[in-house]
Amino acid sequence: MYMSLMISGSKGQKSEASLLAKGFLTPTSLNEVTDFSFGEYKNGGLSMVSKVGCAMVTAMGATLLEVEADVSGGLPDIEMTGNLGSSVKDGRERIRVAIKKCGYPFPQGRVTINIAPAAMRKEGTGFDLAVACAILEEIGIIVEDNLKGRIVIGELGLDGAVIGVRGVLPAVLEAKKQGYAGCIVPAANYSEALMVPEIEIIPVQHLSELVDEQDDGKCCEVIDNNAVCDRCSDEDKTNPDYSDIYGQEYAKKAMLTAVAGRHNILLMGPPGAGKTMLVSRIPTIMPGMSKNEQLELACIYSIAGKLGGRPDMSVRPFRAPHHSITSAALIGGGRLVEPGEVSLASKGVLFLDELTRFDTRVVEQLREPLESGRIVINRITGSCELPADFMLATAINPCACGFYPDRTRCRCTTWDVNKHYGRISRPILDRIDISISLQRVSFDELIGKNVASEGIKGERRMDEKTGAGDRRKADENAGKRTDEDGDMQTVIGNFDSSNMRKIVERVWRVQQERLGEGRYNSRMTNDEIKKYCRLDDISEKLMREAYDVYGLSARGYYKLLKVARTLADIDGAENVEERHVLEALSYRVKDKGDE
C-alpha cells in the first residue's frame, strides 16, 4: 500500500504523485516516482493539512472560522469535527455527491474535516463550499495559493451548484476588518457583498467554475436577480402621498411632528377614518439613510435572510407584522437567535395595527426597546444585543365594534370599552409620545371639498380644566408660516409628502447639529432636556396644571417637553413657547385616563 511518496519534477508531476498517494492512480501510471516514504509530501515539502477560511453568521454579525481537511489511509469515510450542529454535518453527503457530479475524484481513504475553533458551536449551511475546496485542495485539484487570504462562503447542491446563504454581508465586512484580500461568495449574494468597498468579491454559481477558472482569475457571470429587499410593503409600487388623504389635517400635523422628532405615535378612531393610510405614508416623508445607516441595516437583513438579490436601502424600513406574531418573531430569538421585527424596523417604522388584538405578553416586551433603542436576548449559552432603534406607530379602534362614543351605533357597555382599552398597559401608553383621536371625515372632505377647513381644530383640543382655553389665541395664519430658508410653506393646511419631507429634513438637520449624528429629540437625555427645553413662566405654569390634570408620570412629563421641542423646531423657534406646549398637550388626549 502506497501511503505517500517523494517526487521531483514539475508541479503537475507532484499533483499526480499526490493523487497516487491518496489512491486515485496506480503506481504503474507514474514514471516520475523516485522514492517512497511514510512522510507525506506536497509541493516539495512536508505537507500540512489543507486550510480554507470560512464564516459563520450569528445574531450579532459574523465570525470567521477555518476549515481543515486531511486525507489519510483507511476505510473510506468522512469524519467532521469541531462542535458541529446537525445542519453542518448534513453537508457531508451533499459535498461528496457534488464533487463527484462535477467530475472530480473523491478520496478513497479517510477524510477528516475540522472547523476551528472547536469551542464555538457551528450551525448553518454556508460551510459546504469551503469544505469542498479544502478537500479538493488536499488532493491537489485546487492550488493552495489561489485560496490563501480569501474567505469561502456558500451552500452546495447535489449537482455542484452554489446556493446563496444568509449573512454574507456581515461576513465580508468582518473579512475586510481582519485584513483578508477577498471573498468567494454565491452569485445570488454578489450584490450585497459589493456593498463593502475595497475588498475583492468573486461570485460563483457552480463548484466547477471555482476550480476551472481559478487559474485565469475569471469571475463567473452574475445572474440577473430581480429579487428585492424584504423591508417594506408595496408602497413603492403605488407612490402614495399624504395629499391622497382628504381631511384629517390635524392628524397630518401630528404625523409630521412625530416623524420630525422620531416620536412614537398612537392613532385612535373608528374604522375607515384613515389611520392605516396615515401611518403607511410615513416613509414618504422620512429622509433617506446615510451610508453607514444603510450598511448597518443591510447587515441585519442579511443575517435574517431578507436582503434579496438587489438590496436597495435608500428607503427607510416600514414593518407591519400581523397581530398573531409571536414574541420571538417580534423581539428576536429562537433556538438560533435571529433578529425580530424590532431590529428589522431599525432606522424606520414599526407599525402595530389594531394594537389591542396583539398578545399582551408580546406587546409588553416592547418596553425595553422603546426606552433604550436596543434589545438584549439572553440564552444559557450567552447573551446578544440587537439594535431596535425604531419609531413605533400604532392604531386602535375606540371599542370592539369601533363606533364608540357614537351611542346611536355603538352597543358596547362601559365595561366592554374599559376592557378594550385595558389590553394596553399604562407602561406602554406612557412610552408613546403622541396620542390623537380621529373622527370620521365629512362627505365634503371625502370628495375633496373644503379640505383645509378643519386645519387648526385639533390644536384647540385642550382640556378646559387646565385653563388653557382662556389663554389660547389661535394662530389663524398657522398654515402660512415660513422659515428663513423658505422650506416651511405649510405647517397646517394642505399637506403633501414632498413639502412635509422638506420640513422633516430641515428639522433633522437642526437636531443633528444640536445633539449629534443619529440623535433626535425623542432620545434626549435629562440633561439635554434641561438645556434645550427651558420654559418661560407662563409655559411652566401651564405644564404644572397639566401635570396634575392629566395625571402625568415623570416619563410622560419629559415626553411632553420633547414633543414641544420638536414643535418649536418645526416653527423655527429658538425656545419652547406657550403655543408649543399647548399643542403638545393636545397630542396627549389618551393620558386622560379618567375620561
C-alpha positions in Angstrom: 0.0 0.0 0.0 1.4 3.4 -1.0 0.9 5.8 1.8 3.0 8.7 0.5 5.9 9.4 -1.8 8.9 11.6 -2.5 8.8 13.1 -6.0 10.7 15.6 -8.1 10.0 17.5 -11.2 7.2 19.7 -12.3 4.2 20.9 -10.4 2.0 18.7 -12.5 4.1 15.7 -11.6 3.7 16.4 -7.9 -0.1 16.6 -8.3 -0.1 13.2 -10.0 2.0 11.8 -7.2 -0.4 13.2 -4.6 -3.2 11.5 -6.4 -1.3 8.3 -6.4 -0.6 8.5 -2.7 -4.3 9.1 -2.0 -5.5 6.2 -4.1 -6.7 7.8 -7.3 -4.0 6.4 -9.6 -1.9 3.2 -9.7 1.9 3.3 -9.2 2.5 2.0 -12.7 1.0 5.1 -14.2 3.6 7.4 -12.6 7.0 7.0 -14.1 8.2 10.1 -12.2 8.1 8.5 -8.9 11.6 8.1 -7.4 11.2 7.3 -3.8 8.5 6.3 -1.3 8.4 7.1 2.4 6.0 7.3 5.2 6.2 11.1 5.3 3.6 12.8 3.1 5.0 15.5 0.8 3.3 18.2 -1.1 4.8 20.8 -3.4 8.3 19.7 -2.4 7.9 19.9 1.4 6.3 18.2 4.3 2.6 18.6 3.8 0.3 20.1 6.4 -3.5 19.8 6.4 -5.3 22.0 3.9 -6.9 25.1 5.4 -9.6 27.3 3.9 -11.2 30.3 5.5 -14.9 30.4 6.1 -17.5 32.3 8.1 -20.5 31.6 10.3 -23.4 34.1 10.8 -24.6 34.9 14.2 -27.3 37.2 15.6 -24.7 39.9 16.1 -22.8 39.6 12.8 -20.4 37.0 11.5 -17.4 35.1 12.9 -14.6 34.0 10.7 -13.6 30.3 11.0 -11.2 27.9 9.3 -11.9 24.6 7.6 -9.1 22.0 8.0 -9.1 18.9 5.7 -6.9 15.8 5.9 -6.9 12.7 3.8 -5.2 9.5 5.1 -5.3 5.8 4.7 -8.1 3.7 6.0 -11.6 2.8 5.2 -13.5 5.3 3.0 -15.3 7.7 5.4 -15.9 11.4 6.1 -15.5 12.5 9.7 -16.5 16.1 10.6 -15.4 17.5 13.9 -15.4 20.9 15.6 -18.6 21.1 17.7 -20.9 21.0 14.7 -24.7 21.2 14.6 -26.8 18.8 12.6 -27.2 21.4 9.7 -23.4 21.3 9.3 -23.0 17.6 9.5 -25.8 17.0 7.0 -23.5 18.6 4.4 -21.2 15.6 4.2 -23.1 13.7 1.6 -24.0 16.9 -0.3 -20.3 17.6 -0.6 -19.4 14.1 -1.6 -22.0 13.9 -4.4 -21.3 17.4 -5.6 -17.6 16.7 -6.0 -18.3 13.5 -8.0 -21.0 15.2 -10.1 -18.5 17.8 -11.1 -16.2 15.1 -12.5 -13.6 15.2 -9.7 -12.4 12.2 -7.8 -13.3 11.8 -4.2 -10.7 10.5 -1.8 -10.9 6.7 -1.3 -9.4 6.9 2.2 -10.4 8.5 5.5 -11.3 12.2 5.1 -11.2 14.2 8.3 -12.8 17.7 8.4 -12.4 20.1 11.3 -13.9 23.5 11.6 -12.0 25.5 14.1 -12.2 26.8 16.7 -13.9 23.8 18.3 -15.1 25.8 21.3 -17.7 27.5 19.2 -20.9 25.8 18.2 -21.4 25.8 14.4 -24.7 26.0 12.7 -25.8 26.7 9.1 -25.2 25.5 5.6 -22.7 28.1 4.5 -19.7 25.8 5.1 -20.3 23.4 2.2 -18.2 25.3 -0.4 -15.3 25.8 2.0 -15.3 22.1 3.0 -15.3 21.1 -0.7 -12.5 23.5 -1.5 -10.4 22.1 1.4 -10.9 18.5 0.2 -10.0 19.5 -3.4 -7.0 21.4 -2.2 -5.8 18.5 -0.2 -5.8 16.1 -3.2 -4.1 18.7 -5.4 -7.0 19.7 -7.7 -7.1 23.3 -6.3 -3.9 25.1 -5.9 -3.4 26.2 -2.3 -2.2 29.7 -3.2 -5.4 30.5 -5.0 -7.5 30.4 -1.8 -4.9 31.9 0.5 -6.2 35.2 2.0 -9.8 34.6 0.9 -12.9 33.6 2.7 -15.1 31.0 1.0 -18.9 31.0 1.7 -21.7 29.1 0.1 -24.0 26.0 0.2 -23.7 23.2 -2.4 -26.4 21.5 -4.3 -26.1 17.8 -5.3 -25.2 18.9 -8.8 -22.4 21.2 -7.6 -24.5 24.4 -7.8 -23.5 27.1 -5.3 -26.6 28.2 -3.4 -27.0 31.6 -1.7 -26.9 31.8 2.1 -27.7 34.4 4.7 -25.2 36.6 6.5 -22.8 37.1 3.5 -22.7 40.9 4.0 -21.5 40.9 7.7 -19.1 38.1 6.8 -17.5 40.2 4.1 -17.3 43.2 6.5 -15.6 41.0 9.1 -13.2 39.7 6.4 -12.2 43.2 5.4 -11.8 44.2 9.1 -9.4 41.3 9.6 -7.3 42.0 6.6 -8.4 39.3 4.1 -7.8 40.1 0.4 -11.1 38.8 -0.9 -14.2 36.7 -0.5 -15.7 33.9 -2.7 -19.4 34.1 -2.4 -22.5 32.6 -4.2 -23.6 34.6 -7.2 -27.0 35.1 -5.5 -25.2 37.1 -2.8 -23.0 39.0 -5.1 -25.0 42.3 -4.9 -24.9 42.5 -1.2 -21.3 41.6 -1.0 -20.5 44.5 -3.3 -21.8 46.9 -0.7 -18.4 46.5 1.1 -15.8 48.6 -0.7 -12.1 47.9 -1.1 -12.2 44.1 -1.0 -12.2 41.6 -3.9 -15.5 39.8 -4.4 -15.5 36.6 -6.5 -19.0 35.3 -7.3 -19.5 31.6 -8.3 -22.6 29.8 -9.5 -21.0 26.3 -9.6 -18.2 24.4 -8.0 -16.6 23.6 -11.3 -16.3 27.4 -12.1 -14.3 27.9 -9.0 -11.9 25.0 -10.0 -11.7 25.5 -13.7 -11.4 29.3 -13.8 -9.3 30.0 -10.8 -6.0 30.0 -12.7 -7.3 32.5 -15.1 -8.6 34.8 -12.4 -12.0 35.0 -14.0 -15.3 35.6 -12.3 -18.4 33.9 -13.3 -21.2 35.8 -15.0 -23.6 37.1 -12.4 -27.2 36.1 -12.7 -29.7 39.0 -13.2 -31.6 38.6 -9.9 -34.8 40.6 -9.8 -35.4 39.9 -6.1 -35.9 42.9 -4.0 -35.2 43.6 -0.3 -37.9 42.3 2.0 -38.0 45.6 4.0 -41.1 47.4 3.1 -44.6 46.8 2.0 -45.6 47.6 -1.6 -45.7 51.4 -1.1 -43.1 52.0 -3.8 -45.4 50.4 -6.4 -48.2 52.9 -5.8 -46.2 56.0 -4.9 -48.6 57.0 -2.0 -48.7 60.6 -0.9 -50.3 62.4 2.1 -52.2 64.5 -0.5 -54.2 61.3 -1.2 -55.9 61.6 2.2 -58.8 64.1 2.3 -59.4 65.8 5.6 -57.6 64.8 8.8 -55.4 67.9 8.7 -54.9 67.7 12.4 -53.7 64.1 12.2 -51.3 65.0 9.3 -49.8 67.7 11.5 -49.4 65.1 14.3 -47.7 62.7 11.8 -45.4 65.4 10.7 -44.5 66.2 14.4 -43.9 62.5 15.2 -41.6 61.9 12.2 -39.7 65.2 12.8 -38.8 64.2 16.3 -38.9 60.4 15.8 -41.7 60.2 18.4 -43.9 57.2 19.0 -47.5 57.8 18.0 -50.9 56.2 18.6 -53.9 56.9 16.4 -57.4 56.1 17.7 -60.5 56.3 15.6 -63.4 54.4 14.0 -62.8 52.0 11.1 -62.2 53.9 7.9 -61.1 57.1 9.5 -57.7 56.8 7.7 -55.4 55.5 10.5 -53.6 52.9 8.3 -53.4 55.3 5.4 -51.8 58.0 7.6 -49.2 55.6 9.0 -48.3 53.8 5.8 -47.2 57.1 4.3 -44.7 57.8 6.9 -41.7 56.5 4.7 -42.6 59.1 2.1 -41.7 62.0 4.4 -38.6 60.4 6.1 -35.3 61.4 4.6 -33.0 58.7 3.2 -30.4 56.9 5.2 -26.7 57.7 5.4 -24.2 55.1 4.0 -23.4 53.9 7.5 -27.0 53.5 8.3 -27.7 51.6 5.1 -24.8 49.3 5.8 -25.9 48.7 9.4 -29.4 47.9 8.3 -28.4 45.8 5.4 -26.3 43.6 7.8 -29.4 43.0 9.9 -31.5 42.0 6.8 -28.6 39.8 5.6 -28.4 37.9 8.9 -32.2 37.4 8.8 -32.0 36.2 5.2 -34.3 39.0 3.9 -31.9 41.2 2.0 -32.7 39.9 -1.5 -30.7 39.9 -4.7 -30.7 43.7 -5.3 -30.6 45.4 -2.0 -32.0 48.9 -2.1 -31.6 50.6 1.3 -32.4 54.1 0.3 -35.9 54.0 1.7 -36.2 53.5 5.5 -37.9 50.3 6.5 -41.6 50.0 7.3 -42.6 46.8 9.1 -46.2 46.0 9.8 -46.4 42.5 11.4 -49.8 40.7 11.8 -51.3 40.7 15.2 -50.8 37.0 15.6 -47.0 37.5 15.7 -45.1 35.6 18.4 -42.7 37.0 20.9 -39.6 35.6 19.2 -40.7 36.9 15.8 -41.3 40.4 17.2 -38.4 40.8 19.6 -36.0 38.2 18.1 -34.8 34.9 19.4 -35.5 31.3 18.6 -33.2 28.3 19.1 -30.6 30.1 16.9 -31.1 33.7 17.8 -32.3 35.7 14.8 -33.3 39.4 14.5 -37.0 40.1 15.1 -39.3 42.8 13.7 -38.0 45.4 16.1 -34.5 45.0 14.7 -35.7 44.8 11.1 -37.5 48.1 11.7 -34.4 49.9 12.9 -33.9 53.4 11.4 -37.5 53.2 10.3 -41.1 52.5 11.4 -42.7 49.6 13.3 -46.5 49.7 12.7 -48.8 47.7 15.0 -52.2 48.0 13.5 -55.1 47.1 15.9 -52.8 47.1 18.9 -55.5 45.7 21.2 -55.6 42.5 19.2 -51.9 41.7 19.8 -51.0 39.3 22.6 -50.5 41.4 25.7 -47.4 39.5 26.7 -45.8 40.2 23.3 -46.6 43.9 23.4 -45.2 44.2 26.9 -41.8 43.1 25.7 -41.5 46.4 23.8 -40.8 48.3 27.0 -37.0 47.9 26.8 -36.5 48.7 23.1 -38.9 51.6 23.2 -36.8 53.1 26.1 -33.3 52.2 25.1 -33.4 51.6 21.3 -31.9 48.1 21.7 -32.9 44.6 22.8 -30.8 42.2 24.8 -31.6 38.5 24.3 -30.3 36.1 26.9 -29.7 32.4 26.5 -28.0 29.8 28.6 -25.0 29.9 26.2 -24.7 33.7 26.5 -26.4 36.9 25.5 -26.5 39.1 22.5 -27.6 42.7 21.9 -29.5 43.7 18.8 -30.4 47.1 17.5 -34.0 48.3 17.9 -33.9 52.0 17.1 -37.3 52.3 15.5 -40.3 54.7 15.6 -43.4 53.0 16.9 -46.7 53.8 15.2 -49.9 52.1 16.5 -53.6 52.3 15.7 -56.6 51.2 17.6 -60.4 51.3 17.4 -62.2 53.2 20.2 -64.0 50.0 21.2 -64.6 46.4 20.0 -67.2 47.5 17.4 -65.4 50.6 16.6 -68.2 53.2 16.9 -67.7 54.5 20.4 -68.6 57.2 21.6 -71.4 57.3 19.0 -74.1 55.7 21.1 -76.5 55.6 18.2 -74.4 52.9 16.6 -72.2 51.6 19.5 -73.8 48.9 21.7 -70.6 48.3 23.9 -71.1 48.7 27.6 -68.8 50.8 29.7 -67.2 47.6 31.0 -66.6 46.5 27.4 -64.9 49.8 26.5 -62.7 49.7 29.6 -61.8 46.0 28.9 -60.8 47.0 25.3 -58.5 49.8 26.5 -57.2 47.6 29.3 -55.4 45.4 26.9 -52.9 48.3 26.5 -51.0 48.7 29.8 -50.2 52.0 31.3 -46.4 51.5 30.9 -46.8 51.0 27.2 -49.0 54.1 26.8 -46.5 56.0 28.9 -43.9 55.3 26.3 -46.0 56.8 23.5 -45.2 60.4 22.9 -48.2 61.4 20.8 -51.8 60.1 21.1 -54.5 61.6 18.9 -58.2 60.8 18.3 -59.5 60.8 14.7 -63.1 61.4 13.6 -65.0 60.2 10.6 -64.4 62.6 7.7 -67.3 64.6 6.3 -68.7 63.9 2.8 -67.3 67.2 1.5 -63.9 66.3 2.7 -64.2 62.9 1.2 -64.9 64.2 -2.2 -62.2 66.8 -2.0 -64.1 70.0 -1.0 -63.0 72.2 1.9 -60.1 70.0 2.6 -58.3 72.6 4.7 -61.3 73.9 6.6 -60.5 71.8 9.7 -56.9 72.7 9.7 -56.5 74.1 13.2 -59.3 72.5 15.0 -57.1 69.8 16.5 -54.9 72.4 18.1 -57.8 73.7 20.1 -58.4 70.3 21.8 -57.1 71.4 25.1 -58.7 70.2 28.3 -60.6 73.1 29.8 -59.6 72.1 33.3 -56.1 73.4 32.6 -57.4 76.9 32.0 -55.7 76.9 28.6 -58.9 77.8 26.8 -58.8 81.3 28.3 -55.2 81.9 27.3 -55.1 80.3 23.9 -55.0 82.6 20.9 -55.4 80.6 17.8 -52.9 81.4 15.1 -55.1 82.0 12.0 -52.0 82.2 9.9 -50.6 79.0 11.1 -50.8 77.4 7.6 -48.6 80.1 6.1 -45.6 80.1 8.5 -42.2 80.1 6.7 -38.7 80.0 8.0 -35.7 81.9 6.8 -34.9 79.3 4.1 -38.5 79.2 2.8 -38.7 75.5 3.5 -41.8 75.6 5.6 -44.6 76.8 3.4 -47.3 74.8 5.0 -47.4 73.7 8.6 -51.2 73.3 8.9 -53.2 73.2 5.8 -52.9 71.3 2.5 -50.2 68.7 3.4 -48.4 66.7 0.8 -45.5 64.4 1.2 -43.0 66.5 -0.7 -43.5 69.5 1.4 -43.6 67.5 4.7 -40.4 65.8 3.8 -38.6 69.1 3.3 -39.7 70.2 6.8 -38.6 66.9 8.3 -35.2 67.2 6.6 -34.7 70.7 8.0 -35.7 69.7 11.5 -33.5 66.6 11.4 -30.5 68.8 10.4 -31.3 71.1 13.4 -31.4 68.1 15.8 -28.2 66.6 14.4 -26.3 69.8 14.9 -27.7 70.1 18.4 -27.5 66.5 19.7 -25.0 64.8 17.3 -25.3 62.4 14.4 -28.1 59.9 14.6 -29.7 61.7 17.6 -33.3 63.0 17.7 -35.5 64.9 20.2 -37.2 61.7 21.3 -33.8 60.4 22.6 -32.8 63.4 24.5 -31.2 62.8 27.9 -32.5 64.6 31.1 -29.5 67.0 30.9 -30.3 67.8 27.3 -34.0 68.3 28.1 -33.0 70.8 30.8 -30.7 72.6 28.4 -32.9 72.7 25.3 -36.4 72.6 26.7 -36.4 75.6 29.1 -39.9 77.0 29.7 -40.9 80.6 30.4 -43.1 81.4 33.4 -46.4 81.1 31.5 -45.4 77.7 29.9 -44.1 76.4 33.2 -47.4 77.3 35.0 -49.3 75.6 32.2 -47.3 72.4 32.5 -47.7 72.4 36.3 -51.5 72.5 35.8 -51.5 69.9 33.1 -49.2 67.6 35.2 -52.0 67.2 37.8 -55.0 67.3 35.4 -53.6 64.7 33.0 -52.1 62.5 35.7 -48.7 62.5 34.0 -45.8 60.4 35.2 -42.3 61.8 35.2 -41.7 60.0 31.9 -44.9 61.5 30.4 -43.8 64.9 31.5 -40.4 64.7 29.8 -42.0 63.3 26.7 -44.3 66.3 26.5 -41.3 68.5 26.7 -39.6 66.6 23.9 -42.7 67.0 21.7 -42.9 70.7 22.5 -39.2 71.0 21.5 -40.0 69.3 18.1 -42.9 71.7 17.5 -40.6 74.6 18.2 -38.1 73.2 15.7 -40.8 72.9 13.1 -41.7 76.6 13.7 -38.0 77.5 13.6 -38.2 78.9 17.1 -35.2 79.0 19.3 -37.1 78.4 22.6 -40.1 76.4 23.5 -43.1 78.8 23.7 -46.6 78.6 25.1 -48.2 77.6 21.8 -45.8 74.7 21.5 -46.7 73.4 25.0 -50.4 73.8 24.2 -50.1 71.8 21.0 -48.0 69.1 22.7 -50.8 68.8 25.3 -53.4 68.4 22.6 -51.4 65.3 21.5 -51.8 63.6 24.9 -55.5 63.1 24.9 -55.1 59.4 25.8 -53.4 60.3 29.1 -56.8 61.4 30.4 -57.4 58.0 31.9 -60.4 59.3 33.9 -62.5 60.1 30.8 
